Amino acid sequence: MGREHDALNMISSGFKSLLRTRDCVTLKERRPLSQQFERATPDEQSATIITYAEIPQVQLAPGAMSHIVAGNNMTLSIAYLQAGSLFPVHTHEGIEQIMLLLSGELDAILDGKLFRMKPGDLIRYPAGHEHGAQMLDVDCHIVDIFSPARPEYVAKLRDAMEPAA
């Protein structure tokens, strides 16, 4: 109950703060977005919106391929992990990670303990804490968010995007 209670309190306090804003209006009161904002031009659309499947995949570890999206202050990894693959225990000094399991099943490792994860589960790896993951007998699809940006992932993306010599 403690973990669920903490998560519900965190979510609840976030929603409450959103509801306290002066700009909160009901859907019935809101004008259609097309009346409030100008539609982006095709050039603006293509310069701003990215389809992640078009981003080259990079290998993170044996059996782990990812589409990396690099921002100035964070890195997003949309990864496909083969059944049985492993992210060995490691740390990121100064870099926090949140992992969302979209499909499959895995054992997350945090501070020397195993945590079984199923689709829809999230885990937060605090900066500097030992962590890793072992995929079980099915392939997994995950989303990882790192903050600040993870430089070695940015470098992998850069290398993947350079034309072959």
DOMI-479667 format. One line per field, with one value per atom (N, C-alpha, C): residue number from 1; z, x, y. Coordinates in nm, 4 decimals. Each point is the difference from the previous one (the first is absolute). Example, Ala and Ser with C-alpha at 12.3 -4.5 7.8 and 13.67 -1.06 7.14 Angstrom:
num	[1,1,1,2,2,2]
z	[0.7800,0.0000,0.0000,-0.0720,0.0060,0.0730]
x	[1.3190,-0.0890,0.0900,-0.0350,0.0820,-0.0770]
y	[-0.5690,0.1190,0.1200,0.1050,0.1190,0.1090]
//
This chain:
num	[1,1,1,2,2,2,3,3,3,4,4,4,5,5,5,6,6,6,7,7,7,8,8,8,9,9,9,10,10,10,11,11,11,12,12,12,13,13,13,14,14,14,15,15,15,16,16,16,17,17,17,18,18,18,19,19,19,20,20,20,21,21,21,22,22,22,23,23,23,24,24,24,25,25,25,26,26,26,27,27,27,28,28,28,29,29,29,30,30,30,31,31,31,32,32,32,33,33,33,34,34,34,35,35,35,36,36,36,37,37,37,38,38,38,39,39,39,40,40,40,41,41,41,42,42,42,43,43,43,44,44,44,45,45,45,46,46,46,47,47,47,48,48,48,49,49,49,50,50,50,51,51,51,52,52,52,53,53,53,54,54,54,55,55,55,56,56,56,57,57,57,58,58,58,59,59,59,60,60,60,61,61,61,62,62,62,63,63,63,64,64,64,65,65,65,66,66,66,67,67,67,68,68,68,69,69,69,70,70,70,71,71,71,72,72,72,73,73,73,74,74,74,75,75,75,76,76,76,77,77,77,78,78,78,79,79,79,80,80,80,81,81,81,82,82,82,83,83,83,84,84,84,85,85,85,86,86,86,87,87,87,88,88,88,89,89,89,90,90,90,91,91,91,92,92,92,93,93,93,94,94,94,95,95,95,96,96,96,97,97,97,98,98,98,99,99,99,100,100,100,101,101,101,102,102,102,103,103,103,104,104,104,105,105,105,106,106,106,107,107,107,108,108,108,109,109,109,110,110,110,111,111,111,112,112,112,113,113,113,114,114,114,115,115,115,116,116,116,117,117,117,118,118,118,119,119,119,120,120,120,121,121,121,122,122,122,123,123,123,124,124,124,125,125,125,126,126,126,127,127,127,128,128,128,129,129,129,130,130,130,131,131,131,132,132,132,133,133,133,134,134,134,135,135,135,136,136,136,137,137,137,138,138,138,139,139,139,140,140,140,141,141,141,142,142,142,143,143,143,144,144,144,145,145,145,146,146,146,147,147,147,148,148,148,149,149,149,150,150,150,151,151,151,152,152,152,153,153,153,154,154,154,155,155,155,156,156,156,157,157,157,158,158,158,159,159,159,160,160,160,161,161,161,162,162,162,163,163,163,164,164,164,165,165,165]
z	[0.0000,0.0000,0.0000,0.0615,0.0102,-0.1352,-0.0909,-0.1322,-0.0796,-0.0005,-0.0729,0.0590,0.1332,0.0675,-0.0362,0.0006,-0.0369,-0.1439,-0.0903,-0.1408,-0.0183,0.0684,-0.0103,0.0555,0.1121,0.0551,-0.0983,-0.0644,-0.0960,-0.1178,-0.0532,-0.1130,0.0432,0.1145,0.0493,0.0218,0.0602,0.0249,-0.1316,-0.1005,-0.1314,-0.0638,0.0069,-0.0559,0.0766,0.1322,0.0794,-0.0366,-0.0214,-0.0367,-0.1373,-0.0919,-0.1313,0.0123,0.0873,0.0155,0.0670,0.0736,0.0674,-0.0935,-0.1199,-0.0892,-0.0463,-0.0253,-0.0438,-0.1393,-0.0797,-0.1386,-0.0166,0.1078,-0.0086,-0.0443,-0.1138,-0.0502,-0.0398,-0.0034,-0.0432,-0.1527,-0.0532,-0.1449,-0.0661,0.0685,-0.0567,-0.0139,0.0911,-0.0033,-0.0989,-0.0367,-0.0833,-0.1473,-0.0683,-0.1443,-0.0670,-0.1188,-0.0712,-0.0192,0.0057,-0.0147,-0.1324,-0.1041,-0.1302,0.0014,0.1002,0.0144,0.0898,0.0724,0.0919,-0.0555,-0.0907,-0.0476,-0.1501,-0.0593,-0.1426,-0.0257,-0.1039,-0.0369,-0.0533,0.0412,-0.0484,-0.1498,-0.0651,-0.1431,-0.0175,-0.1192,-0.0225,0.0358,-0.0321,0.0351,0.1518,0.0709,0.1465,0.0591,-0.0561,0.0453,-0.0131,-0.1186,-0.0217,0.0792,0.0343,0.0788,0.1498,0.0411,0.1433,0.0433,-0.0811,0.0363,-0.0544,0.0852,-0.0375,0.0148,-0.0979,0.0124,0.0478,0.1199,0.0603,-0.0838,-0.0748,-0.0808,-0.1107,-0.0330,-0.1018,0.0571,0.1311,0.0635,-0.0064,-0.0425,-0.0078,0.1355,-0.0042,0.1232,0.0327,0.1289,0.0470,0.0981,0.0070,0.0950,0.1343,0.1037,0.1354,0.0705,-0.0253,0.0587,-0.0898,0.0117,-0.0811,0.0216,-0.1107,0.0075,0.0319,0.0025,0.0350,-0.1061,-0.0765,-0.1041,0.0372,-0.0285,0.0447,-0.1017,-0.0009,-0.0679,0.1091,-0.0202,0.0992,-0.0457,0.0905,-0.0246,0.1026,-0.0505,0.0880,0.0102,0.1226,0.0259,0.0678,0.0319,0.0689,0.1428,0.0657,0.1417,0.0328,-0.1030,0.0244,-0.1230,0.0205,-0.1087,0.0130,-0.1127,-0.0069,-0.0808,0.0503,-0.0692,-0.0139,-0.1245,-0.0267,-0.0479,0.0865,-0.0234,-0.0134,-0.0851,-0.0189,0.0590,0.0942,0.0728,-0.0226,-0.0493,-0.0275,0.1288,-0.0070,0.1137,0.0464,0.1294,0.0575,0.0014,-0.0635,-0.0007,0.1381,0.0189,0.1329,-0.0112,0.0870,0.0250,0.1316,-0.0048,0.1238,0.1004,0.1254,0.1060,-0.0262,0.0094,-0.0247,0.0743,-0.0064,0.0579,-0.1001,0.0161,-0.0750,0.1067,0.0173,0.0954,-0.0534,0.0791,-0.0378,-0.1038,-0.0395,-0.1009,0.0568,0.0067,0.0459,-0.1202,0.0229,-0.1067,0.0459,-0.0903,0.0219,-0.1160,0.0313,-0.1028,0.0061,-0.1174,-0.0167,-0.0860,0.0511,-0.0754,-0.0775,-0.1346,-0.0856,-0.0273,-0.0230,-0.0241,0.0457,0.0282,0.0479,0.1514,0.0510,0.1445,0.0298,0.1064,0.0345,0.1499,0.0430,0.1386,0.0017,0.0625,0.0190,0.1250,-0.0037,0.1132,0.0509,0.1286,0.0617,0.1400,0.0239,0.1318,0.0543,-0.0871,0.0419,0.0145,-0.0453,0.0094,-0.1377,-0.0198,-0.1246,0.0146,-0.1043,-0.0044,-0.1306,0.0087,-0.1188,-0.0574,-0.1303,-0.0675,-0.1104,-0.0126,-0.1033,-0.0811,-0.1162,-0.0824,0.0806,-0.0200,0.0706,0.1261,0.0464,0.1214,-0.0309,0.0978,-0.0052,0.1144,-0.0211,0.1090,-0.0144,0.1113,0.0020,0.0570,-0.0776,0.0447,0.0391,0.1298,0.0411,-0.0476,-0.0241,-0.0425,0.1006,-0.0516,0.0843,0.0631,-0.0195,0.0579,-0.0983,0.0522,-0.0849,-0.0506,-0.1322,-0.0604,-0.1282,-0.0492,-0.1231,-0.0301,-0.0981,-0.0328,-0.0741,0.0269,-0.0675,-0.0651,-0.1342,-0.0687,0.0257,0.0129,0.0271,-0.1317,-0.0126,-0.1183,-0.1154,0.0072,-0.1099,-0.0323,-0.1257,-0.0381,0.0747,0.0206,0.0714,-0.0845,0.0205,-0.0612,0.1162,0.0112,0.1127,-0.0491,0.0868,-0.0186,0.1218,-0.0239,0.1062,-0.0180,0.1106,0.0003,0.0944,-0.0466,0.0797,0.0143,0.1195,0.0217,0.1035,-0.0299,-0.1266,-0.1123,-0.1195,-0.1180,0.0251,-0.0595,0.0161,-0.1167,0.0254,-0.1098,-0.0882,0.0565,-0.0846,-0.0944,0.0393,-0.0900,-0.1119,0.0345,-0.1005,-0.1018,0.0478,-0.0897,-0.0906,0.0536,-0.0823,-0.1101,0.0354,-0.0993,-0.1071,0.0422,-0.0943,-0.0974,0.0543,-0.0848,-0.0996,0.0458,-0.0874,-0.1111,0.0247,-0.0979,-0.0995,0.0271,-0.0930,-0.1200,-0.1200,-0.1186,0.0013,-0.0510,-0.0053,-0.0953,0.0388,-0.0826,-0.1134]
x	[0.0826,-0.0826,0.0866,0.1158,0.0838,0.0388,0.0461,0.0447,-0.1162,-0.1158,-0.1150,-0.0483,0.0000,-0.0452,0.0891,0.1322,0.0936,-0.0227,-0.0187,-0.0212,-0.1313,-0.1060,-0.1287,0.0094,0.0714,0.0170,0.0736,0.1038,0.0773,-0.0893,-0.0756,-0.0883,-0.1094,-0.0605,-0.1080,0.0457,0.1176,0.0480,0.0293,0.0466,0.0234,-0.1292,-0.1065,-0.1281,-0.0590,0.0132,-0.0535,0.0669,0.1325,0.0677,-0.0451,-0.0282,-0.0511,-0.1381,-0.0818,-0.1353,-0.0033,0.1062,0.0042,0.0393,0.0445,0.0440,-0.1186,0.0251,-0.1052,-0.0507,0.0812,-0.0353,-0.0839,-0.0341,-0.0755,-0.1433,-0.0395,-0.1362,-0.0527,-0.1310,-0.0581,0.0029,-0.0152,0.0000,-0.1144,-0.1139,-0.1136,0.0301,0.0815,0.0315,0.1111,0.0795,0.1171,-0.0380,0.0589,-0.0181,0.0825,-0.0384,0.0823,0.1422,0.0965,0.1396,0.0235,-0.0733,0.0174,-0.0406,-0.0788,-0.0376,0.0984,0.0843,0.0941,0.1415,0.0350,0.1378,0.0022,0.1051,0.0224,0.0582,-0.0448,0.0507,0.1426,0.0896,0.1384,0.0042,0.0952,0.0195,0.0616,-0.0050,0.0657,0.1495,0.0685,0.1419,0.0196,-0.0844,0.0097,-0.0309,-0.0985,-0.0374,0.1181,0.0616,0.1089,0.1252,0.0185,0.1161,-0.0209,-0.1240,-0.0317,-0.0403,-0.0764,-0.0534,0.0914,0.0340,0.0871,-0.0791,0.0082,-0.0546,0.1148,-0.0115,0.1146,0.0520,-0.0874,0.0443,0.0965,0.0013,0.0915,0.1387,0.0137,0.1294,0.0794,0.1264,0.0785,0.0071,-0.0022,0.0160,0.1480,0.0284,0.1371,-0.0022,0.1109,0.0099,0.0461,-0.0785,0.0356,0.0822,-0.0358,0.0659,-0.0389,0.0657,-0.0421,-0.1494,-0.0752,-0.1435,-0.0848,0.0595,-0.0742,0.0229,-0.1054,0.0049,-0.0943,0.0434,-0.0789,-0.0011,-0.1122,-0.0107,0.0289,0.1014,0.0393,-0.0486,-0.0633,-0.0387,0.0752,0.0843,0.0858,-0.0516,-0.0231,-0.0325,0.1185,-0.0135,0.1084,0.0173,-0.1103,0.0044,-0.0504,-0.0365,-0.0478,0.0233,-0.0039,0.0106,-0.1164,-0.0610,-0.1084,0.0491,-0.0251,0.0371,-0.1243,-0.0339,-0.1117,0.0651,0.0005,0.0854,-0.0788,0.0555,-0.0473,0.1072,-0.0376,0.0943,-0.0378,0.0932,-0.0267,-0.0168,-0.0860,-0.0192,0.1361,0.0206,0.1240,0.1152,-0.0153,0.1101,0.0147,0.1139,0.0364,0.0644,-0.0423,0.0743,0.0723,0.1310,0.0742,-0.0152,0.0192,-0.0098,0.1038,-0.0452,0.0848,-0.0582,0.0680,-0.0503,0.0186,-0.0782,0.0202,0.0181,0.1187,0.0227,-0.0656,-0.0874,-0.0628,-0.1102,-0.0388,-0.1053,-0.1096,-0.1201,-0.1170,-0.0645,-0.0637,-0.0647,-0.1380,-0.0963,-0.1327,-0.0270,-0.0398,-0.0278,-0.1474,-0.0640,-0.1377,0.0031,-0.0565,-0.0088,-0.1313,0.0118,-0.1186,-0.0522,0.0929,-0.0414,0.1101,-0.0392,0.0955,0.0015,0.1041,0.0151,0.1490,0.0402,0.1417,0.0173,0.1217,0.0396,0.0904,-0.0476,0.0823,0.0850,0.1205,0.0919,0.0235,-0.0200,0.0259,0.0538,0.1184,0.0626,0.0034,0.0356,0.0174,-0.1269,-0.1146,-0.1266,-0.0630,-0.0738,-0.0727,-0.1440,-0.0481,-0.1377,-0.0614,-0.0983,-0.0684,-0.0876,0.0134,-0.0785,-0.0838,-0.1228,-0.0940,-0.0379,-0.0642,-0.0363,-0.0763,0.0415,-0.0607,0.0741,0.0925,0.0757,0.1110,0.0277,0.1082,0.0962,0.1265,0.0970,0.0878,0.0351,0.0906,0.1327,0.1050,0.1356,0.0645,0.0153,0.0628,0.1451,0.0464,0.1384,0.0949,0.1009,0.1024,-0.0351,-0.1209,-0.0400,0.0289,0.0472,0.0260,-0.1319,-0.0031,-0.1220,0.0346,-0.0966,0.0136,-0.1339,-0.0020,-0.1250,0.0304,-0.0804,0.0081,-0.1355,-0.0015,-0.1231,-0.0291,-0.1260,-0.0368,-0.0159,-0.0995,-0.0099,-0.0796,-0.0280,-0.0687,0.0751,-0.0108,0.0589,-0.0701,0.0719,-0.0548,0.0136,-0.0919,0.0039,-0.0083,0.0993,0.0046,0.0223,-0.0322,0.0356,0.0814,0.1193,0.0858,0.0132,-0.0045,0.0250,0.1161,0.0989,0.1176,0.0090,0.0299,0.0227,0.1091,0.0988,0.0195,0.0316,0.0237,0.0249,0.1141,-0.0118,0.1014,0.0992,0.1209,0.0931,0.0378,0.0162,0.0403,-0.1122,-0.1274,-0.1111,-0.0051,0.0240,0.0033,0.1105,0.1150,0.1115,-0.0375,-0.0691,-0.0437,-0.0951,-0.0906,-0.0932,0.0763,0.0911,0.0801,0.0743,0.0622,0.0733,-0.0927,-0.1200,-0.0950,-0.0524,-0.0029,-0.0546,0.1049,0.1295,0.1035,0.0000,0.0141,0.0046,0.1251,-0.0148,0.1146,0.1052,0.1267,0.1083,0.0367]
y	[-0.1190,0.1190,0.1248,-0.0010,0.1182,0.0550,-0.0874,0.0441,0.0588,-0.0712,0.0496,0.1310,0.0087,0.1213,0.1180,-0.0190,0.1068,0.0438,-0.0975,0.0322,0.0763,-0.0443,0.0691,0.1412,0.0177,0.1343,0.0899,-0.0529,0.0779,0.0404,-0.0959,0.0286,0.0967,-0.0255,0.0838,0.1430,0.0186,0.1359,0.0709,-0.0741,0.0596,0.0474,-0.0837,0.0397,0.1179,-0.0016,0.1102,0.1313,-0.0020,0.1233,0.0481,-0.0939,0.0396,0.0639,-0.0554,0.0518,0.1370,0.0355,0.1289,0.1145,-0.0301,0.1070,0.0827,0.1292,0.0911,-0.0340,-0.0680,-0.0274,-0.1256,-0.0669,-0.1246,0.0308,-0.0580,0.0172,-0.1365,-0.0123,-0.1264,-0.0074,-0.1189,-0.0170,0.0762,0.0120,0.0724,0.1488,0.0548,0.1429,0.0316,-0.0973,0.0235,0.0098,0.0994,0.0108,-0.1088,-0.0440,-0.0982,0.0542,-0.0894,0.0418,0.0714,-0.0409,0.0638,0.1467,0.0419,0.1404,0.0758,-0.0744,0.0641,0.0075,-0.0931,-0.0108,-0.0160,0.0514,-0.0163,-0.1390,-0.0657,-0.1321,0.0147,-0.0882,0.0021,-0.0255,0.0633,-0.0244,-0.1392,-0.0568,-0.1302,0.0033,0.1095,0.0103,0.0023,0.0742,0.0048,-0.1372,-0.0667,-0.1341,-0.0954,-0.0042,-0.0954,0.0370,0.1278,0.0410,-0.0237,-0.0231,-0.0094,-0.1400,-0.0703,-0.1313,-0.1085,-0.0949,-0.1111,-0.1289,-0.0869,-0.1349,-0.0876,-0.0533,-0.0682,-0.1160,-0.0668,-0.1132,0.0430,0.1293,0.0507,0.0309,0.0001,0.0248,-0.1292,0.0056,-0.1234,-0.0700,-0.1329,-0.0765,-0.0126,0.0015,-0.0219,-0.1163,-0.0719,-0.1105,0.0554,-0.0282,0.0425,-0.1073,-0.1238,-0.1175,-0.1170,-0.1141,-0.1150,-0.0292,-0.0050,-0.0273,0.1211,0.1199,0.1218,0.1070,0.0284,0.1019,0.1138,0.1248,0.1142,0.1129,0.0707,0.1289,0.1044,0.0828,0.1001,0.1367,0.0733,0.1381,0.0834,0.0912,0.0785,0.1429,0.0445,0.1392,0.0660,0.1263,0.0700,-0.0491,-0.0353,-0.0335,-0.1402,-0.0749,-0.1357,-0.0851,-0.1299,-0.0967,-0.0969,-0.0316,-0.0972,-0.1189,-0.1195,-0.1232,-0.0855,-0.0351,-0.0902,-0.1289,-0.1005,-0.1163,-0.1301,-0.0859,-0.1371,-0.0908,-0.0847,-0.0860,-0.1452,-0.0786,-0.1401,-0.0789,-0.1010,-0.0907,-0.0510,-0.0009,-0.0502,0.0985,0.1165,0.0966,0.0644,0.0627,0.0509,0.1371,0.0911,0.1228,-0.0239,-0.0214,-0.0275,0.1148,-0.0322,0.1008,0.1085,0.1254,0.1163,0.1203,0.1109,0.1249,0.1119,0.1067,0.1246,0.1075,0.0468,0.1084,0.1269,0.0579,0.1265,-0.0118,-0.1221,-0.0175,-0.0896,0.0535,-0.0746,-0.0686,-0.1146,-0.0752,-0.0444,0.0101,-0.0564,-0.0943,-0.1222,-0.1002,-0.0398,-0.0019,-0.0451,-0.1254,-0.1073,-0.1254,0.0006,0.0010,0.0005,-0.1400,-0.0940,-0.1379,-0.0934,-0.1233,-0.1000,-0.0073,-0.0643,-0.0166,-0.0050,0.0682,0.0036,0.0105,-0.0301,0.0228,0.1220,0.1067,0.1189,-0.0219,0.0495,-0.0104,0.1409,0.0205,0.1300,-0.0235,0.0539,-0.0086,-0.1433,-0.0952,-0.1381,-0.0806,0.0529,-0.0736,-0.0126,-0.1110,-0.0242,0.0476,0.0669,0.0468,-0.0489,-0.0900,-0.0526,0.1105,0.0242,0.1030,-0.0622,0.0520,-0.0407,0.1236,-0.0180,0.1161,0.1055,0.1246,0.1125,0.0404,-0.0843,0.0322,0.0992,0.0852,0.0984,-0.0263,0.0309,-0.0018,0.1228,0.0603,0.1150,-0.0460,0.0220,-0.0294,0.1327,0.0266,0.1262,0.0075,0.1190,0.0218,-0.0644,-0.0702,-0.0586,-0.1336,-0.0502,-0.1288,-0.1123,-0.1130,-0.1165,-0.0566,-0.0270,-0.0540,-0.0747,-0.0758,-0.0754,-0.0653,-0.0899,-0.0689,-0.1294,-0.1011,-0.1298,-0.0254,-0.0124,-0.0336,-0.1471,-0.0346,-0.1379,-0.0751,-0.0850,-0.0868,0.0602,0.1296,0.0696,0.1291,0.0442,0.1275,0.1131,0.1088,0.1154,0.1256,0.0899,0.1320,0.0986,0.0899,0.0925,0.1424,0.0936,0.1398,0.0400,0.0535,0.0530,0.1497,0.0725,0.1436,0.0243,0.0747,0.0336,0.1516,0.0451,0.1421,0.0172,0.0844,0.0707,-0.0980,0.0553,-0.0824,-0.0977,-0.1175,-0.1045,0.0087,0.0510,0.0320,-0.1182,-0.1197,-0.1125,-0.0428,0.0208,-0.0301,0.1044,0.1249,0.1063,-0.0302,-0.0460,-0.0348,-0.1174,-0.1006,-0.1139,0.0467,0.0905,0.0531,0.0779,0.0847,0.0782,-0.0919,-0.1050,-0.0951,-0.0700,-0.0354,-0.0693,0.0902,0.1301,0.0924,0.0498,-0.0249,0.0427,-0.0926,0.0579,-0.0853,-0.0864,-0.1214,-0.0933,0.0554,-0.0134,0.0549,-0.0918]
//
